[in-house]
Amino acid sequence: MSRPQPQMTSVGGALRAWFGFALLLTAHFAVRPLVGGRATVDFVVIAILFSAVRLRPGLAALTGFLTGLAVDALAPGSFGASALALTLVAFGASWLKAVFFADHVALTGLFVFAGKWLVDLVMTLLTGVASGASLVVTLVLWSPLSAALTALVAVLLLTVFRPLYRPHTI
């Protein structure tokens, strides 16, 4: 009985994946500050989720951790919260990739929604920026709105730039 061989990607596919990741990180730091409001698109979560489907769980967790540290460097008051949240989401996304990332756009949108909501939940609870009624409003109103907007943008990016974000395993 032979074992299935792991799927190898071409150098071009790996370069496209890293290019897409870099574009989303650039959008997070360049475009997101220009759009104000409580419900914003989180390009970092999209980048982490789109890259996690290409990576093994350990490497995906490391990518989430390093990206979270980069985000945390800009918010020293809550240093480590983004690293923990993005590590959890990246590991979970990589582990569940066979279930959700079957090239189905609606499932991808639902997966990005859940990932963004989980990041917001962990960030809100770890940073302690909200309490009481404000915590409930943040977790029940603003976080789902932000997650829905992020999922909508992720689905749009996935349909427009399909070759760039097509899931493969590295």
Backbone as CSV, one residue per row, in Angstrom:
resi,resn,N_x,N_y,N_z,CA_x,CA_y,CA_z,C_x,C_y,C_z
1,MET,0.846,-1.173,0.000,0.000,0.000,0.000,0.890,1.235,0.000
2,SER,0.726,2.083,-0.953,1.584,3.258,-1.047,0.930,4.454,-0.370
3,ARG,1.758,5.296,0.157,1.273,6.520,0.816,1.052,7.597,-0.231
4,PRO,0.034,8.439,-0.056,-0.150,9.541,-1.000,0.997,10.527,-0.866
5,GLN,1.483,10.973,-1.997,2.586,11.931,-2.020,2.055,13.326,-1.734
6,PRO,2.804,14.139,-0.931,2.354,15.504,-0.680,2.369,16.317,-1.958
7,GLN,1.420,17.212,-2.045,1.300,18.048,-3.229,2.399,19.104,-3.218
8,MET,3.181,19.142,-4.251,4.267,20.108,-4.351,3.790,21.295,-5.186
9,THR,4.244,22.460,-4.816,3.882,23.637,-5.578,5.088,24.122,-6.342
10,SER,4.826,24.808,-7.397,5.911,25.362,-8.176,6.459,26.604,-7.496
11,VAL,7.620,27.007,-7.920,8.224,28.227,-7.377,7.337,29.419,-7.700
12,GLY,6.741,29.422,-8.871,5.839,30.510,-9.250,4.619,30.582,-8.347
13,GLY,4.074,29.426,-7.981,2.923,29.399,-7.072,3.285,29.923,-5.694
14,ALA,4.463,29.548,-5.212,4.910,30.040,-3.901,5.162,31.546,-3.949
15,LEU,5.738,32.022,-5.035,5.970,33.465,-5.168,4.659,34.235,-5.249
16,ARG,3.679,33.680,-5.961,2.366,34.329,-6.018,1.726,34.393,-4.642
17,ALA,1.875,33.316,-3.868,1.301,33.289,-2.517,1.955,34.345,-1.635
18,TRP,3.271,34.446,-1.660,3.964,35.454,-0.840,3.663,36.864,-1.325
19,PHE,3.508,37.028,-2.639,3.159,38.338,-3.187,1.768,38.756,-2.708
20,GLY,0.820,37.816,-2.735,-0.529,38.110,-2.239,-0.521,38.445,-0.759
21,PHE,0.272,37.723,0.035,0.394,37.998,1.462,0.959,39.398,1.686
22,ALA,2.010,39.737,0.944,2.626,41.065,1.076,1.661,42.172,0.657
23,LEU,0.881,41.940,-0.390,-0.100,42.944,-0.823,-1.158,43.186,0.253
24,LEU,-1.631,42.122,0.894,-2.636,42.280,1.936,-2.067,42.972,3.169
25,LEU,-0.818,42.673,3.532,-0.193,43.386,4.654,0.004,44.859,4.331
26,THR,0.375,45.136,3.107,0.525,46.531,2.688,-0.821,47.250,2.740
27,ALA,-1.864,46.583,2.295,-3.203,47.182,2.357,-3.625,47.426,3.805
28,HIS,-3.234,46.525,4.708,-3.601,46.705,6.117,-2.973,47.971,6.692
29,PHE,-1.723,48.212,6.368,-1.032,49.356,6.951,-1.187,50.636,6.136
30,ALA,-1.574,50.529,4.857,-1.702,51.720,4.018,-3.154,52.142,3.795
31,VAL,-4.053,51.202,3.585,-5.445,51.523,3.252,-6.313,51.606,4.501
32,ARG,-6.142,50.682,5.421,-7.017,50.621,6.600,-7.025,51.908,7.421
33,PRO,-5.889,52.572,7.642,-5.952,53.828,8.409,-6.757,54.936,7.720
34,LEU,-6.894,54.849,6.410,-7.628,55.876,5.675,-9.137,55.724,5.822
35,VAL,-9.578,54.509,6.175,-11.002,54.228,6.316,-11.315,54.172,7.804
36,GLY,-11.988,55.194,8.295,-12.315,55.253,9.716,-13.579,54.483,10.037
37,GLY,-13.889,54.420,11.298,-15.121,53.769,11.721,-14.845,52.600,12.636
38,ARG,-15.916,52.094,13.217,-15.788,50.971,14.157,-15.729,49.627,13.449
39,ALA,-16.374,49.505,12.306,-16.355,48.250,11.553,-15.453,48.440,10.339
40,THR,-14.232,47.921,10.443,-13.267,48.075,9.356,-12.845,46.715,8.819
41,VAL,-12.267,46.727,7.646,-11.747,45.512,7.031,-10.395,45.201,7.662
42,ASP,-10.189,43.961,8.066,-8.930,43.535,8.659,-8.162,42.712,7.621
43,PHE,-7.302,43.383,6.877,-6.544,42.726,5.820,-5.544,41.719,6.380
44,VAL,-5.097,41.913,7.618,-4.160,40.962,8.222,-4.835,39.607,8.420
45,VAL,-6.074,39.599,8.862,-6.793,38.338,9.051,-6.994,37.639,7.708
46,ILE,-7.315,38.401,6.672,-7.459,37.809,5.341,-6.134,37.207,4.897
47,ALA,-5.040,37.931,5.099,-3.718,37.435,4.708,-3.365,36.161,5.465
48,ILE,-3.631,36.149,6.758,-3.324,34.971,7.570,-4.163,33.778,7.133
49,LEU,-5.446,33.988,6.912,-6.313,32.870,6.526,-5.991,32.353,5.131
50,PHE,-5.711,33.253,4.191,-5.379,32.814,2.841,-4.030,32.098,2.805
51,SER,-3.088,32.498,3.669,-1.794,31.814,3.675,-1.857,30.522,4.479
52,ALA,-2.692,30.469,5.506,-2.766,29.272,6.351,-3.272,28.064,5.579
53,VAL,-4.084,28.273,4.560,-4.577,27.139,3.783,-3.477,26.532,2.918
54,ARG,-2.362,27.231,2.763,-1.244,26.725,1.983,-0.160,26.091,2.848
55,LEU,-0.255,26.256,4.161,0.816,25.843,5.061,0.368,24.724,5.985
56,ARG,1.346,24.002,6.509,1.068,23.015,7.558,0.744,23.777,8.833
57,PRO,0.032,23.152,9.781,-0.394,23.872,10.991,0.729,24.553,11.771
58,GLY,1.870,23.905,11.927,2.968,24.514,12.679,3.519,25.751,11.999
59,LEU,3.725,25.671,10.689,4.244,26.819,9.943,3.198,27.934,9.859
60,ALA,1.935,27.555,9.772,0.869,28.557,9.769,0.822,29.290,11.105
61,ALA,0.977,28.548,12.209,0.988,29.176,13.528,2.176,30.124,13.664
62,LEU,3.330,29.723,13.152,4.509,30.596,13.190,4.279,31.860,12.364
63,THR,3.650,31.716,11.208,3.332,32.885,10.377,2.369,33.811,11.107
64,GLY,1.342,33.249,11.735,0.404,34.062,12.508,1.080,34.758,13.671
65,PHE,1.980,34.050,14.351,2.687,34.629,15.487,3.580,35.789,15.051
66,LEU,4.364,35.597,13.991,5.267,36.653,13.530,4.494,37.855,12.988
67,THR,3.410,37.595,12.283,2.579,38.696,11.794,1.928,39.429,12.962
68,GLY,1.480,38.674,13.965,0.902,39.288,15.162,1.911,40.140,15.912
69,LEU,3.155,39.690,15.980,4.197,40.511,16.611,4.417,41.810,15.849
70,ALA,4.372,41.741,14.520,4.530,42.955,13.712,3.381,43.928,13.966
71,VAL,2.166,43.412,14.089,1.008,44.261,14.381,1.108,44.801,15.808
72,ASP,1.546,43.945,16.736,1.679,44.360,18.139,2.756,45.410,18.348
73,ALA,3.723,45.463,17.472,4.783,46.458,17.613,4.225,47.876,17.514
74,LEU,3.088,48.021,16.858,2.458,49.333,16.718,1.508,49.645,17.870
75,ALA,1.246,48.656,18.740,0.347,48.852,19.879,1.008,48.289,21.134
76,PRO,1.980,48.998,21.691,2.718,48.440,22.830,1.866,48.253,24.079
77,GLY,0.747,48.917,24.199,-0.120,48.764,25.367,-0.754,47.393,25.458
78,SER,-0.930,46.734,24.333,-1.528,45.398,24.317,-0.608,44.407,23.619
79,PHE,0.678,44.546,23.874,1.666,43.714,23.190,1.444,42.237,23.490
80,GLY,1.354,41.438,22.451,1.166,40.003,22.580,-0.240,39.536,22.272
81,ALA,-1.213,40.424,22.360,-2.602,40.026,22.122,-2.823,39.637,20.660
82,SER,-2.335,40.436,19.741,-2.481,40.106,18.313,-1.691,38.859,17.958
83,ALA,-0.523,38.713,18.548,0.294,37.524,18.280,-0.451,36.264,18.701
84,LEU,-1.060,36.286,19.871,-1.811,35.121,20.344,-3.044,34.870,19.480
85,ALA,-3.793,35.913,19.192,-5.022,35.764,18.401,-4.719,35.250,16.994
86,LEU,-3.727,35.834,16.330,-3.411,35.409,14.969,-2.766,34.034,14.930
87,THR,-2.036,33.662,15.979,-1.480,32.308,16.055,-2.594,31.281,16.157
88,LEU,-3.573,31.539,17.019,-4.704,30.619,17.171,-5.499,30.482,15.875
89,VAL,-5.769,31.601,15.240,-6.565,31.580,14.015,-5.799,30.897,12.882
90,ALA,-4.515,31.183,12.742,-3.719,30.568,11.672,-3.609,29.058,11.867
91,PHE,-3.354,28.624,13.102,-3.261,27.191,13.372,-4.593,26.510,13.082
92,GLY,-5.683,27.090,13.568,-7.000,26.507,13.333,-7.371,26.479,11.864
93,ALA,-7.037,27.533,11.141,-7.355,27.584,9.712,-6.582,26.529,8.936
94,SER,-5.318,26.347,9.274,-4.524,25.345,8.587,-5.021,23.938,8.903
95,TRP,-5.412,23.734,10.126,-5.886,22.424,10.537,-7.236,22.094,9.896
96,LEU,-8.085,23.095,9.726,-9.420,22.878,9.168,-9.520,23.143,7.666
97,LYS,-8.394,23.359,6.999,-8.445,23.766,5.593,-9.145,22.769,4.691
98,ALA,-9.039,21.495,4.981,-9.689,20.501,4.126,-11.204,20.594,4.213
99,VAL,-11.713,21.064,5.335,-13.152,21.140,5.529,-13.743,22.367,4.849
100,PHE,-13.085,23.510,5.014,-13.694,24.769,4.589,-13.188,25.315,3.262
101,PHE,-11.944,25.097,2.915,-11.407,25.702,1.711,-11.443,24.716,0.558
102,ALA,-12.626,24.351,0.140,-12.811,23.453,-0.981,-13.149,24.258,-2.235
103,ASP,-12.581,25.430,-2.361,-12.832,26.329,-3.486,-14.303,26.711,-3.606
104,HIS,-14.984,26.783,-2.490,-16.372,27.212,-2.452,-16.404,28.605,-1.829
105,VAL,-16.878,29.569,-2.582,-16.801,30.968,-2.172,-17.608,31.247,-0.907
106,ALA,-18.792,30.696,-0.800,-19.618,30.950,0.389,-18.977,30.387,1.652
107,LEU,-18.409,29.194,1.564,-17.729,28.616,2.726,-16.485,29.414,3.096
108,THR,-15.792,29.918,2.105,-14.624,30.755,2.370,-15.048,32.027,3.091
109,GLY,-16.135,32.641,2.655,-16.642,33.829,3.333,-17.049,33.540,4.766
110,LEU,-17.708,32.420,4.988,-18.095,32.028,6.336,-16.868,31.765,7.207
111,PHE,-15.859,31.139,6.635,-14.625,30.848,7.357,-13.887,32.131,7.737
112,VAL,-13.816,33.090,6.827,-13.173,34.377,7.125,-13.977,35.127,8.179
113,PHE,-15.294,35.078,8.093,-16.144,35.707,9.105,-15.841,35.135,10.491
114,ALA,-15.800,33.799,10.597,-15.535,33.159,11.893,-14.131,33.477,12.393
115,GLY,-13.152,33.488,11.485,-11.784,33.800,11.884,-11.641,35.227,12.392
116,LYS,-12.259,36.171,11.715,-12.195,37.576,12.135,-12.922,37.771,13.465
117,TRP,-14.050,37.117,13.624,-14.803,37.251,14.873,-14.007,36.665,16.038
118,LEU,-13.319,35.550,15.799,-12.482,34.953,16.839,-11.321,35.880,17.204
119,VAL,-10.696,36.492,16.209,-9.612,37.446,16.481,-10.140,38.610,17.311
120,ASP,-11.287,39.149,16.947,-11.872,40.259,17.707,-12.220,39.845,19.129
121,LEU,-12.756,38.652,19.286,-13.101,38.155,20.614,-11.857,38.049,21.496
122,VAL,-10.805,37.427,20.985,-9.567,37.278,21.756,-8.953,38.638,22.055
123,MET,-8.919,39.520,21.067,-8.334,40.852,21.268,-9.114,41.656,22.302
124,THR,-10.427,41.598,22.239,-11.251,42.357,23.184,-11.080,41.837,24.599
125,LEU,-11.054,40.525,24.746,-10.916,39.957,26.084,-9.500,40.126,26.648
126,LEU,-8.486,40.043,25.804,-7.112,40.165,26.297,-6.701,41.605,26.579
127,THR,-7.174,42.527,25.780,-6.765,43.918,25.969,-7.586,44.626,27.027
128,GLY,-8.786,44.155,27.286,-9.624,44.767,28.312,-10.082,46.169,27.977
129,VAL,-10.229,46.479,26.685,-10.644,47.824,26.279,-12.125,48.072,26.520
130,ALA,-12.896,47.003,26.694,-14.333,47.165,26.909,-14.756,46.352,28.127
131,SER,-15.775,46.862,28.812,-16.326,46.118,29.945,-17.809,46.447,30.067
132,GLY,-18.551,45.550,30.683,-19.972,45.773,30.883,-20.750,45.805,29.584
133,ALA,-21.605,46.826,29.461,-22.443,46.969,28.273,-21.600,47.227,27.028
134,SER,-20.506,47.947,27.198,-19.622,48.219,26.066,-19.027,46.930,25.503
135,LEU,-18.704,45.978,26.377,-18.184,44.684,25.941,-19.221,43.922,25.125
136,VAL,-20.453,43.934,25.589,-21.530,43.237,24.887,-21.771,43.874,23.525
137,VAL,-21.825,45.199,23.465,-22.048,45.893,22.193,-20.901,45.620,21.229
138,THR,-19.679,45.612,21.748,-18.520,45.340,20.899,-18.576,43.937,20.325
139,LEU,-18.866,42.947,21.169,-18.838,41.555,20.721,-20.070,41.131,19.931
140,VAL,-21.200,41.804,20.148,-22.436,41.397,19.474,-22.771,42.281,18.270
141,LEU,-22.304,43.522,18.259,-22.643,44.424,17.163,-21.435,44.744,16.280
142,TRP,-20.423,45.385,16.857,-19.316,45.884,16.040,-18.411,44.789,15.507
143,SER,-18.148,43.785,16.320,-17.289,42.699,15.865,-17.921,41.899,14.719
144,PRO,-19.203,41.507,14.801,-19.805,40.824,13.651,-19.894,41.701,12.392
145,LEU,-20.127,42.994,12.572,-20.138,43.884,11.399,-18.766,43.948,10.745
146,SER,-17.742,44.064,11.560,-16.384,44.082,11.029,-16.042,42.745,10.378
147,ALA,-16.466,41.648,10.995,-16.214,40.324,10.425,-16.948,40.146,9.099
148,ALA,-18.175,40.643,9.016,-18.935,40.540,7.765,-18.288,41.368,6.656
149,LEU,-17.833,42.560,6.993,-17.162,43.400,6.003,-15.852,42.764,5.554
150,THR,-15.103,42.195,6.490,-13.853,41.517,6.147,-14.127,40.302,5.265
151,ALA,-15.163,39.534,5.584,-15.512,38.367,4.771,-15.953,38.775,3.368
152,LEU,-16.699,39.856,3.272,-17.126,40.350,1.961,-15.929,40.748,1.104
153,VAL,-14.982,41.459,1.690,-13.774,41.857,0.955,-12.944,40.631,0.594
154,ALA,-12.862,39.644,1.502,-12.105,38.423,1.219,-12.705,37.662,0.045
155,VAL,-14.026,37.553,0.010,-14.689,36.863,-1.096,-14.468,37.634,-2.399
156,LEU,-14.538,38.945,-2.344,-14.273,39.765,-3.526,-12.841,39.567,-4.009
157,LEU,-11.886,39.596,-3.092,-10.485,39.371,-3.466,-10.281,37.975,-4.033
158,LEU,-10.950,36.990,-3.453,-10.802,35.616,-3.911,-11.357,35.431,-5.312
159,THR,-12.436,36.113,-5.628,-13.008,35.968,-6.970,-12.242,36.778,-8.010
160,VAL,-11.760,37.944,-7.635,-11.042,38.788,-8.596,-9.620,38.285,-8.832
161,PHE,-8.948,37.887,-7.763,-7.555,37.465,-7.861,-7.412,35.970,-7.597
162,ARG,-8.242,35.160,-8.207,-8.255,33.723,-7.947,-6.894,33.044,-8.114
163,PRO,-6.119,33.292,-9.156,-4.823,32.588,-9.264,-3.851,32.967,-8.142
164,LEU,-3.969,34.160,-7.636,-3.049,34.622,-6.595,-3.341,33.963,-5.247
165,TYR,-4.607,33.701,-4.954,-4.997,33.183,-3.650,-5.532,31.747,-3.703
166,ARG,-5.274,31.026,-4.782,-5.728,29.645,-4.883,-5.015,28.798,-3.844
167,PRO,-5.742,27.995,-3.053,-5.106,27.206,-2.002,-4.244,26.066,-2.543
168,HIS,-3.033,25.977,-2.054,-2.097,24.884,-2.295,-1.370,24.611,-1.004
169,THR,-0.724,23.489,-0.926,0.033,23.149,0.276,1.512,23.340,0.019
170,ILE,2.195,23.998,0.970,3.647,24.160,0.875,4.288,23.258,1.890
